[in-house]
Amino acid sequence: AQDLNVIEEVIRMMLEIINSCLSNSLHHNPNLVYALLYKRELFEQFRTHPSFQDIMQNLDTVLSFFSQRLEAAGTDLSVERVQE
């Protein structure tokens, strides 16, 4: 049980770091946004976990915003175009 608590704290800390990068310096982190969009499914398991729901709410908001913009732009986008 103690090991699980440590792992939860480390995951929460990593999510907080990602959230901070998105909240405070989003325009300096296009590669991070691209990677998060590309691997978005990795965060599915954290959405329903009570320890991470608050952090995931903001992360989901940012990813949903960019995902909708990409969908509106079409499907033939290069990596460079997506990162603009």
Secondary structure by P-SEA (a helix, b strand, c coil): caaaaaaaaaaaaaaaaaaaaaaccccccaaaaaaaaaacccccccccccccaaaaaaaaaaaaaaaaaaaaaccccccccccc
